[in-house]
Structures are given as C-alpha cells and as structure tokens.
Amino acid sequence: MSLEQLEAVAMREVKIEKLKQATWGTKLESYFLQCKPQLDKVIYSLIRTKDAEIAQELYFRIKAGEQTFAECASVYSQGAEAQTQGMLGPVPMTQPHSAIAQKLGISQPGQLWPPMKLDEWFVIVRLEKLIPAQLDDAMRSTLLNHLFETWLAEEISKAQLTIHEEEGGRERVWEREREGVREKLGVA
C-alpha cells in the first residue's frame, strides 16, 4: 500500500467518525436509554430438567438450604450449565429465553424462582447479579457504529447499482434495484 493510499484510508476513517458524531452524537443518550434494557447484562443460575417432580424437589432443597444451587445444578441439570454449576453469564438480557429474561428483569439478587415449564424443560432460575449498561466511551462507540451501519445498510438498499462487464464480445449489465438483482444481456 502506497503512502497516498494509506493517507486516503486514514482520511476516510476520520470523515466517517465525523459523520457519525455530527449525525447521531446528540441523539446518543436518548438512543442509549431506549436500548438500555437490551444492553443490560445479567449473571444467573439455571437448572433444567425434563422431570417436573425432580425440579420441584430441587427447588425445595435449595430454598430450605439442604443443598446449594451449585450442587443441584452439577448433579441434576440436563444442559451445558451443569458443567458450570448452573452459573451463566454475564450475558445480555436478550440472550436468555424471554420467560427467563422477564423473571430476571424483576428479580432481586439471590431471588430463587419456583420451577416453570419452558417447552419440554422445567427450569429453576436465580438472579446472581444484574450489570446495568453504562454510557461510557466503549458503549458510545458501539452505539454510534450500530446507528451508522443501520443507516448505511438502508442507504445501500435504496441505491441502484449498475456494473458493466464485457464477455466474448457481449456486454453484460448487472443492475441492482430495490426488489432484487436482474441481468440484462446486450450486444457490445
């Protein structure tokens, strides 16, 4: 890469950053607040089993202090979380099943929920820690990039793109329009 090409790439990046700041910089706080529930992270414990009676028994053992959540999860949980003593996270609040996320969203740390049926599973959930998203420099950068990439994808989908190629004395024209890609063949 030549020095001129390197300078052009660097200038392009600077211009893109200026565009991001000028276009979305002042709207970032309100966008963050709008997205915050999806940006918060959570650490939680999970036990899942296909047997309702086992799930109920484990819940009572944990609630009574007869066994720890970690012990029960290691022995009885039938998912990958058994390998981590039931502990999952930190993960975005959007990652767990919506019913689990709903319970976690209204929980206090340490709150144990009775077994609930999710598809073929019976799950016991306990919130360990809620990690609220913060609008720090890294989050600002992430949100600006997301807004820019969303805008860019919309603009590209609106644009018409024409590519001309010559092949064996014939000109092939590709046009990209909103509804898809079509090919036209014509004589050069």
N, C-alpha and C positions, 0 to 999 in steps of 0.2 A: 504494500500500500504506500503510495507516494505521500509526501508531506501535505500536498494540496488536498488529496482525498481524506487524509486524517483530519485536517482542519475543517473540511466540509462536513464530515461526520460529527465532529465536536460541535460545530455551529448548529447543526440540525438538532442535536440533543438539547442545546441551550434554548433554541427557539421553541421546541416542544414544551420544555419546562415553563417558559414564559407564557405560552399559550394556556397551559393547564392552570397556572396561577391567575392569569387575567380572566379566564372564563369561569373557573369554579372555585377559586380561592376564597371568595367572600361567602360562598354558599356552603362551605365545608362543614361548619359547625352544625347547621340545621340538617344537613345530609347525614352527618355522624349520629345525631340524636334520632333521626328517622331509622337508621340502620342498627343502632346500638343493641337492640335485643338479639339480633343475629350475630353481632360481633362479640358479645359476652362469651366467656369460656367457663367451663364447669369441670370439676373433678367429682366423680360419683362412684359409688359401689353398686354392683349389679349381680344378682343371682338369677339364673334362668333354668327352669326345669319343665319337662312336659307333664309332670305329675302334680296335680293340684294339692293333694294331701301332703306331699313332701314339702311343697312351697309353704303351706300353712304351718306345718310343724317347724320348719326352719325360721319362719318369721317369729313364732312364739319363743323359740330358743334364744334368738338374738335379742328380742325385746326383754326377756327375763334375765339376760346376762349369763345364760347357761353356756353359750358358745359365742365366739366373736363372729362378726360378719366374714372376716377373712378366712377363718377356719371352715365355716359353712360353704363359702364360695369355692374354696380349694377342693373340697370333697364332693360337693353336690352339684355345682353349677355345670351345665352341659354345653357351655360356649367357650370361646377362647379366653374369656375373662377369668376362668378357673386358674389359668396359668399366672395371673397377676393378683390372686386372692380377691378377685371381684373388682379390683380398682381399675377405673377407666379415666383417661384424661391426663392433662387438660385437653378438652375438645371444644369446638364451637358449639353453642347451644343448639344450632341447627342440625348437628350430627346425630344425636340420639333419635330414636323413634319419637314421633310427635307427642304421643301419650306420655312417654317418659320425660321429654323436654317440658311438657306442661307441668308435671309434678315437680320437677327440679326447679322450675321457674317460681313456684310458690312455696318452696321449702326453705327451712332454716338449716344451717349446717348441723349434721348429725341426725336430722329427721329421717326416720325409717317409715317407709310406706308399706302397707299390707300388700300381699300378692295381688297382682292384676293380670288379667288374661290379655295377651297380645299374640294374635294369630294362634299358632299351636303351642306357645310358651306361656308359662306362668312366671312372672318376674317380680322380684323384690328389689326395691331401689332405695338408696340412701344418699342424700347430698353430703358430700365431704366439704367442698369449697366452691363458692361462686367467685369467679375472677372477672370483675367488671372491665369492659373495654375502656381505654382511656385515649383521648385525642392528643397523643404525643406525636413527635416528628415522624416516627415509623408509620403510625396509623394515618397521619395526614398524607404521607407519600402513597400508601396503599389505596386510600380512598380517591386521591387525585388520579392515580393510574387507572383505577376502575372506571371512574367517570370519563376519562379520556378514551379508554379502549371501547367503552359502550358507545360513545359519540362517534368514534372512528368507524366502528362496525356499521352503525346506522348510515353514515355518510357513504361508505363503500357500497352498501346495499342499494342506495339511491342512484349511484353513478352508473353511467353507461360506459362500457369499456369495449374498444374495438382493437383487435390485433390482426395485422395483415401478415400473411406468410406466403412465400412462393414455393410451389411444389410441382416439379415436372411441367413447367410452362403454364400452370394454372395458379391463379391467385385464390388462396383460401382466406376467408374473412370470418373471424370469430367475433360475435357480439355478445356481450353480457348485458342483459337487461334485468329489470326488477323481477320478472317472472321466471327467469332461468337463463340457460345458455343455449344458443342455437347456432347452427353452422350454415353459412351461405357459401356456395361454390360458384366461382365466376371465372371466365377466361381472362388471362392477363393480357 
